[in-house]
Amino acid sequence: MQARQVALTGKAFNADESDETDENSRHSSIYHALLEYRTGRKPLIPNPIHTERVKADLLSQSLSQSALPTHAFSGGVVPNVMQTQATSTSIMPHVLPDSGICYDVEATDEQVSSGMRIPRFSPDQIANAFSRSAAYALNSKEVEYLIHFLKKPCVKDQGPSRQLIRAKIDAFHEDEIAMSGGSRERLAYPSGSEDAEFGVILHCQSTKGHVGEFWDPENRTIQLLIEKGLSPEFIYGFDWHWRAEESMRRADQSSCPTRRWPKGLRSLHDRFSSGLLELLPLPWVVIGGGCAKDSYRRTLSGCSKQLTIQLADAVNLEIDLNFHGTSLRRIVIYVPHPSSAFFKPSSAYNVGTVLDASINFILWLHHRDGNSNNFIETLSLISPGVRSAAPLGELYGYVARELNLGRNLILDEYKPAFLSWATTYLLESPVSVLSRGDSLAQSIRRKIGNQISSTKKSNGFDAVQIGRKGPAARYGYENKLIWDGQRVSVTQKGTFKIFLSEDQESLELRGGRPLQREVSKSPNPVTIHFSDEEITLQQDGSVVFQTTCAQIKDQNLRARWVAQLRVESREKTASMEAKIPGHITAITSLI
């Protein structure tokens, strides 16, 4: 009996060993099929700066590996496999990559001061994790279909004609307008090549006015994808729901603005997007956002299989393999919407991690180069805090910096997250604001001030009525257009202001502590005086401060003071003519 138990135990061990061997064999076959898929795509020209270092890294990696890495599995999830060595997208590994955790030191040098290390998940390690997860979750037939899918040739020139797609889109637009009663200009069009091997599907556009193609360079989400390295030259993109919303911000905080649509209208969009996918090849698709993900998943058959690759705690890649009959139709990777972190800053790092890892992997598969860490680097700059709160601290930091530099900040001196918020708030591109010669920070500041004033007026707010003083009254002045010879007050920091009108911002200059110390020597008032080029403060008949407009560093402030000097000069000339009517005429005749 004991001998029989030993024999049975031995058979069980042999069966487990056999299963593990089969799984490792499937893992290796899938991984090398991925490499073969990549080989069949147009190769990049290797970057000469990094090629030698990468070759050395790969050689060292090869020498250090003597066997396939093994992991325990639960429910098809590959745990803790990432955080990687940097690998050029133009060099193909010859061995299964190490799945340990490491950091790219060069990529993190800039983040040391902030105390944050940015992991990079190399595409070949994602390929390894994908292969292992598929080997575990799929049966032998499904593995066969997957390998066949990866060994198929490039689908170039095999997609439907653009005319066919456009005809179907136009027909859909007609049906949609008839059902929704909405405007045609609010319906979007797709972008890219109909025979592309890589698709990007998002939710719906959030913009005002006319909506054009999906790939709109003025759209902040598309700007992030462009920075990543994506282009309509090799992708096909569209929004699952084609009618634009004016904003993704909803008063009821519902998960999706299209939830307010009539059920029939939403179903019309779902059916058209699903049908469009059936027409297009798109073997690889990235779907961004929960609504588009849920909508697409409702179209899948029961034969589809889901893979989950764990990058870190609570950070996973979700992948669907869409099997149809005896073949694999499409592989879909789900990612957060690229703009979602701006609405929930606490999620920014995880969102960036998933986006970078997923898109890096697909770019690598298709021999396309890209910015490997741009989502993590961009989204991690978003300041955590109140959801959707305006970054006022950052705004006034930019205002102060412009005052110190004496010039407007250029685009590259603003953080990407701030630029994204500015685009939404101003309803125009920061590039457009700066191209006019305006200060972006001051433009936002003025709009905030105007909106506050407008809101107060619409609410019946009256500062005088409730006993509150306006800025001029607080400083003991009235608003005046002419200030020559008038009294001004110098603050403890050496700043003085003049107030022109309620609808104009005060004009101020800084004399600093030296001015404050000088005027504090006497209790007598300080007065301001203007010449053609100079602004002067006098006390007790002596000059205590003097500057020219040319010395004012801030461009906007300088322009406003120049305008004020012209007003003061015209007033002096008019006053002189009024006092001595024949004086100017006599001088003119002598000349």
URJO-V585046 format. One record per residue. N is the residue number from 1. RES is the residue in one letter. PHI is phi in whole degrees, -180 to 180 (* if undefined). NEAR is the number of other ideal C-beta (glycine too) atoms within 10 Angstrom. Layout:
N/RES/PHI/NEAR ; N/RES/PHI/NEAR
This chain:
1/M/*/5 ; 2/Q/-61/6 ; 3/A/-63/7 ; 4/R/-66/8 ; 5/Q/-63/9 ; 6/V/-61/10 ; 7/A/-64/10 ; 8/L/-65/10 ; 9/T/-62/10 ; 10/G/-62/10 ; 11/K/-65/10 ; 12/A/-63/10 ; 13/F/-62/10 ; 14/N/-63/10 ; 15/A/-65/10 ; 16/D/-62/10 ; 17/E/-62/10 ; 18/S/-65/10 ; 19/D/-61/10 ; 20/E/-66/11 ; 21/T/-64/10 ; 22/D/-62/13 ; 23/E/-64/15 ; 24/N/-64/17 ; 25/S/-66/13 ; 26/R/-64/23 ; 27/H/-57/23 ; 28/S/-63/15 ; 29/S/-64/18 ; 30/I/-67/22 ; 31/Y/-60/25 ; 32/H/-73/15 ; 33/A/-68/19 ; 34/L/-62/24 ; 35/L/-65/17 ; 36/E/-67/12 ; 37/Y/-58/22 ; 38/R/-65/19 ; 39/T/-62/10 ; 40/G/-77/15 ; 41/R/-97/15 ; 42/K/-60/10 ; 43/P/-75/11 ; 44/L/-85/16 ; 45/I/-81/8 ; 46/P/-58/15 ; 47/N/-72/13 ; 48/P/-64/7 ; 49/I/-69/8 ; 50/H/-104/15 ; 51/T/-57/14 ; 52/E/-65/10 ; 53/R/-65/12 ; 54/V/-66/19 ; 55/K/-60/13 ; 56/A/-65/10 ; 57/D/-60/17 ; 58/L/-68/20 ; 59/L/-64/11 ; 60/S/-62/11 ; 61/Q/-62/18 ; 62/S/-64/11 ; 63/L/-68/9 ; 64/S/-84/9 ; 65/Q/-106/13 ; 66/S/-114/5 ; 67/A/-156/7 ; 68/L/-67/14 ; 69/P/-70/15 ; 70/T/-122/12 ; 71/H/-141/14 ; 72/A/-86/6 ; 73/F/-124/15 ; 74/S/-148/8 ; 75/G/65/7 ; 76/G/82/15 ; 77/V/-93/16 ; 78/V/-97/27 ; 79/P/-86/15 ; 80/N/46/13 ; 81/V/-101/26 ; 82/M/-113/25 ; 83/Q/75/22 ; 84/T/-123/23 ; 85/Q/-85/19 ; 86/A/-74/18 ; 87/T/-132/24 ; 88/S/-61/22 ; 89/T/-71/24 ; 90/S/-100/16 ; 91/I/-115/17 ; 92/M/-99/15 ; 93/P/-70/20 ; 94/H/-103/10 ; 95/V/-133/14 ; 96/L/-66/22 ; 97/P/-73/23 ; 98/D/-68/18 ; 99/S/-105/18 ; 100/G/-75/13 ; 101/I/-101/12 ; 102/C/-154/14 ; 103/Y/-128/15 ; 104/D/-85/19 ; 105/V/-61/10 ; 106/E/-60/10 ; 107/A/-74/17 ; 108/T/-107/15 ; 109/D/-55/9 ; 110/E/-71/10 ; 111/Q/-95/14 ; 112/V/-60/10 ; 113/S/-62/7 ; 114/S/-90/10 ; 115/G/77/6 ; 116/M/-115/11 ; 117/R/-104/13 ; 118/I/-101/20 ; 119/P/-76/21 ; 120/R/-122/24 ; 121/F/-99/26 ; 122/S/-70/26 ; 123/P/-59/26 ; 124/D/-70/27 ; 125/Q/-75/25 ; 126/I/-63/26 ; 127/A/-60/24 ; 128/N/-63/26 ; 129/A/-66/26 ; 130/F/-59/24 ; 131/S/-63/24 ; 132/R/-68/28 ; 133/S/-64/25 ; 134/A/-66/26 ; 135/A/-62/21 ; 136/Y/-79/18 ; 137/A/-87/20 ; 138/L/-99/21 ; 139/N/-82/10 ; 140/S/-62/8 ; 141/K/-66/10 ; 142/E/-65/17 ; 143/V/-63/21 ; 144/E/-61/15 ; 145/Y/-64/20 ; 146/L/-64/26 ; 147/I/-64/19 ; 148/H/-62/13 ; 149/F/-58/18 ; 150/L/-75/22 ; 151/K/-96/11 ; 152/K/-68/13 ; 153/P/-70/8 ; 154/C/-56/15 ; 155/V/-90/14 ; 156/K/-55/12 ; 157/D/65/8 ; 158/Q/-108/10 ; 159/G/-84/19 ; 160/P/-68/14 ; 161/S/-72/10 ; 162/R/-62/11 ; 163/Q/-63/9 ; 164/L/-64/12 ; 165/I/-63/18 ; 166/R/-63/13 ; 167/A/-63/11 ; 168/K/-69/15 ; 169/I/-65/18 ; 170/D/-62/11 ; 171/A/-65/11 ; 172/F/-62/19 ; 173/H/-58/17 ; 174/E/-61/11 ; 175/D/-64/14 ; 176/E/-67/20 ; 177/I/-63/15 ; 178/A/-62/9 ; 179/M/-83/15 ; 180/S/-87/17 ; 181/G/74/8 ; 182/G/-86/13 ; 183/S/-84/13 ; 184/R/-65/11 ; 185/E/-69/10 ; 186/R/-93/20 ; 187/L/-99/19 ; 188/A/-90/21 ; 189/Y/-121/17 ; 190/P/-75/21 ; 191/S/-136/18 ; 192/G/109/23 ; 193/S/-93/17 ; 194/E/-67/20 ; 195/D/-105/18 ; 196/A/-63/24 ; 197/E/-96/22 ; 198/F/-133/22 ; 199/G/-116/23 ; 200/V/-127/27 ; 201/I/-121/25 ; 202/L/-113/25 ; 203/H/-95/25 ; 204/C/-151/22 ; 205/Q/-72/23 ; 206/S/-121/18 ; 207/T/-159/19 ; 208/K/-107/11 ; 209/G/78/10 ; 210/H/-68/10 ; 211/V/-113/22 ; 212/G/-102/14 ; 213/E/-81/14 ; 214/F/-55/23 ; 215/W/-86/21 ; 216/D/-106/16 ; 217/P/-62/10 ; 218/E/-82/13 ; 219/N/-80/20 ; 220/R/-63/20 ; 221/T/-62/20 ; 222/I/-67/22 ; 223/Q/-60/19 ; 224/L/-64/20 ; 225/L/-69/25 ; 226/I/-64/16 ; 227/E/-60/15 ; 228/K/-69/21 ; 229/G/119/17 ; 230/L/-82/23 ; 231/S/-155/14 ; 232/P/-66/18 ; 233/E/-67/9 ; 234/F/-135/18 ; 235/I/-122/25 ; 236/Y/-126/26 ; 237/G/-131/22 ; 238/F/-159/24 ; 239/D/-95/24 ; 240/W/-60/25 ; 241/H/-107/26 ; 242/W/-89/23 ; 243/R/-88/22 ; 244/A/-74/21 ; 245/E/-107/20 ; 246/E/-72/12 ; 247/S/-158/10 ; 248/M/-85/19 ; 249/R/-85/13 ; 250/R/-120/13 ; 251/A/-62/5 ; 252/D/-89/7 ; 253/Q/57/7 ; 254/S/-67/10 ; 255/S/-69/11 ; 256/C/-156/20 ; 257/P/-63/21 ; 258/T/-74/19 ; 259/R/-65/12 ; 260/R/-84/11 ; 261/W/-70/18 ; 262/P/-59/10 ; 263/K/-57/8 ; 264/G/-64/9 ; 265/L/-68/18 ; 266/R/-63/16 ; 267/S/-64/12 ; 268/L/-61/20 ; 269/H/-64/22 ; 270/D/-60/17 ; 271/R/-65/13 ; 272/F/-67/21 ; 273/S/-63/20 ; 274/S/-64/15 ; 275/G/-66/12 ; 276/L/-64/20 ; 277/L/-64/21 ; 278/E/-67/10 ; 279/L/-77/13 ; 280/L/-88/22 ; 281/P/-65/21 ; 282/L/35/25 ; 283/P/-64/22 ; 284/W/-121/19 ; 285/V/-136/25 ; 286/V/-107/22 ; 287/I/-113/25 ; 288/G/-106/26 ; 289/G/103/25 ; 290/G/-66/15 ; 291/C/-67/20 ; 292/A/-63/21 ; 293/K/-62/21 ; 294/D/-63/14 ; 295/S/-64/22 ; 296/Y/-68/21 ; 297/R/-63/15 ; 298/R/-69/9 ; 299/T/-92/15 ; 300/L/-77/19 ; 301/S/-84/10 ; 302/G/-69/5 ; 303/C/-81/15 ; 304/S/-68/17 ; 305/K/-124/18 ; 306/Q/-108/15 ; 307/L/-114/23 ; 308/T/-129/15 ; 309/I/-113/27 ; 310/Q/-87/17 ; 311/L/-88/24 ; 312/A/-161/18 ; 313/D/-58/9 ; 314/A/63/7 ; 315/V/-126/15 ; 316/N/-126/17 ; 317/L/-98/24 ; 318/E/-106/17 ; 319/I/-133/19 ; 320/D/-111/20 ; 321/L/-103/22 ; 322/N/-91/20 ; 323/F/-85/22 ; 324/H/-127/14 ; 325/G/59/8 ; 326/T/-106/10 ; 327/S/-151/12 ; 328/L/-97/23 ; 329/R/-86/21 ; 330/R/-162/21 ; 331/I/-115/21 ; 332/V/-119/25 ; 333/I/-110/23 ; 334/Y/-96/23 ; 335/V/-133/23 ; 336/P/-65/23 ; 337/H/-62/21 ; 338/P/-56/25 ; 339/S/-96/21 ; 340/S/-63/20 ; 341/A/-67/24 ; 342/F/-71/21 ; 343/F/-91/13 ; 344/K/-139/14 ; 345/P/-57/22 ; 346/S/-64/11 ; 347/S/-95/15 ; 348/A/-56/23 ; 349/Y/-66/20 ; 350/N/-66/19 ; 351/V/-61/25 ; 352/G/-62/25 ; 353/T/-62/26 ; 354/V/-66/23 ; 355/L/-63/26 ; 356/D/-64/27 ; 357/A/-62/29 ; 358/S/-68/25 ; 359/I/-73/27 ; 360/N/-57/25 ; 361/F/-62/25 ; 362/I/-71/23 ; 363/L/-61/22 ; 364/W/-62/26 ; 365/L/-59/23 ; 366/H/-101/21 ; 367/H/55/17 ; 368/R/-114/20 ; 369/D/-87/14 ; 370/G/-163/20 ; 371/N/-87/16 ; 372/S/-63/26 ; 373/N/-123/22 ; 374/N/-67/21 ; 375/F/-69/29 ; 376/I/-62/26 ; 377/E/-66/18 ; 378/T/-76/25 ; 379/L/-72/28 ; 380/S/-70/20 ; 381/L/-82/17 ; 382/I/-69/25 ; 383/S/-76/14 ; 384/P/-68/11 ; 385/G/162/12 ; 386/V/-64/7 ; 387/R/-57/12 ; 388/S/66/13 ; 389/A/-70/11 ; 390/A/-71/14 ; 391/P/-80/20 ; 392/L/-66/11 ; 393/G/-60/10 ; 394/E/-66/17 ; 395/L/-59/20 ; 396/Y/-72/12 ; 397/G/-66/13 ; 398/Y/-67/23 ; 399/V/-61/17 ; 400/A/-64/11 ; 401/R/-65/13 ; 402/E/-63/22 ; 403/L/-64/14 ; 404/N/-68/10 ; 405/L/-81/12 ; 406/G/74/13 ; 407/R/-157/14 ; 408/N/-76/20 ; 409/L/-72/16 ; 410/I/-91/9 ; 411/L/-57/13 ; 412/D/-68/7 ; 413/E/-89/13 ; 414/Y/-100/17 ; 415/K/-72/15 ; 416/P/-55/18 ; 417/A/-65/21 ; 418/F/-66/21 ; 419/L/-62/19 ; 420/S/-64/22 ; 421/W/-64/22 ; 422/A/-61/23 ; 423/T/-60/19 ; 424/T/-67/17 ; 425/Y/-73/16 ; 426/L/-83/15 ; 427/L/62/10 ; 428/E/-156/12 ; 429/S/-72/18 ; 430/P/-55/18 ; 431/V/-60/13 ; 432/S/-65/13 ; 433/V/-63/21 ; 434/L/-69/17 ; 435/S/-67/10 ; 436/R/-82/7 ; 437/G/88/10 ; 438/D/-87/15 ; 439/S/-82/20 ; 440/L/-64/25 ; 441/A/-62/25 ; 442/Q/-69/20 ; 443/S/-62/20 ; 444/I/-67/23 ; 445/R/-60/17 ; 446/R/-65/13 ; 447/K/-65/13 ; 448/I/-61/14 ; 449/G/-61/11 ; 450/N/-65/11 ; 451/Q/-68/11 ; 452/I/-64/11 ; 453/S/-62/13 ; 454/S/-63/10 ; 455/T/-64/10 ; 456/K/-62/12 ; 457/K/-65/10 ; 458/S/-67/8 ; 459/N/-90/7 ; 460/G/80/7 ; 461/F/-71/13 ; 462/D/-134/10 ; 463/A/-62/12 ; 464/V/-68/9 ; 465/Q/-63/8 ; 466/I/-95/7 ; 467/G/86/7 ; 468/R/-93/11 ; 469/K/-96/11 ; 470/G/-77/13 ; 471/P/-56/14 ; 472/A/-64/18 ; 473/A/-65/14 ; 474/R/-62/11 ; 475/Y/-89/16 ; 476/G/81/10 ; 477/Y/-119/19 ; 478/E/-106/8 ; 479/N/-71/16 ; 480/K/-141/12 ; 481/L/-87/12 ; 482/I/-116/16 ; 483/W/-122/22 ; 484/D/-60/18 ; 485/G/83/11 ; 486/Q/-87/14 ; 487/R/-77/11 ; 488/V/-128/20 ; 489/S/-113/14 ; 490/V/-100/20 ; 491/T/-78/14 ; 492/Q/-62/8 ; 493/K/-94/11 ; 494/G/81/18 ; 495/T/-104/15 ; 496/F/-133/22 ; 497/K/-134/17 ; 498/I/-125/22 ; 499/F/-115/22 ; 500/L/-93/18 ; 501/S/-163/11 ; 502/E/-65/10 ; 503/D/-95/8 ; 504/Q/-121/11 ; 505/E/-70/17 ; 506/S/-62/15 ; 507/L/-101/17 ; 508/E/-138/15 ; 509/L/-140/20 ; 510/R/-117/15 ; 511/G/-101/21 ; 512/G/76/11 ; 513/R/-60/11 ; 514/P/-57/11 ; 515/L/-66/21 ; 516/Q/-62/16 ; 517/R/-64/12 ; 518/E/-66/19 ; 519/V/-74/23 ; 520/S/-75/10 ; 521/K/-72/10 ; 522/S/-131/12 ; 523/P/-82/8 ; 524/N/-76/10 ; 525/P/-68/13 ; 526/V/-106/19 ; 527/T/-120/16 ; 528/I/-106/19 ; 529/H/-139/16 ; 530/F/-125/21 ; 531/S/-117/14 ; 532/D/-62/11 ; 533/E/-128/12 ; 534/E/-116/14 ; 535/I/-117/24 ; 536/T/-130/15 ; 537/L/-109/22 ; 538/Q/-128/16 ; 539/Q/-144/18 ; 540/D/57/12 ; 541/G/81/7 ; 542/S/-111/9 ; 543/V/-79/12 ; 544/V/-109/19 ; 545/F/-158/22 ; 546/Q/-152/14 ; 547/T/-152/16 ; 548/T/-110/14 ; 549/C/-62/18 ; 550/A/-63/8 ; 551/Q/-85/12 ; 552/I/-78/19 ; 553/K/-75/12 ; 554/D/-69/19 ; 555/Q/-62/16 ; 556/N/-67/17 ; 557/L/-65/19 ; 558/R/-60/16 ; 559/A/-62/13 ; 560/R/-71/19 ; 561/W/-69/21 ; 562/V/-59/13 ; 563/A/-63/12 ; 564/Q/-67/20 ; 565/L/-61/19 ; 566/R/-65/12 ; 567/V/-62/15 ; 568/E/-63/21 ; 569/S/-66/15 ; 570/R/-63/11 ; 571/E/-66/15 ; 572/K/-64/15 ; 573/T/-63/11 ; 574/A/-64/10 ; 575/S/-66/12 ; 576/M/-65/12 ; 577/E/-64/13 ; 578/A/-70/8 ; 579/K/-76/8 ; 580/I/-126/12 ; 581/P/-57/10 ; 582/G/-90/9 ; 583/H/-65/11 ; 584/I/-66/12 ; 585/T/-64/11 ; 586/A/-64/11 ; 587/I/-64/10 ; 588/T/-62/8 ; 589/S/-69/8 ; 590/L/-67/6 ; 591/I/-68/5
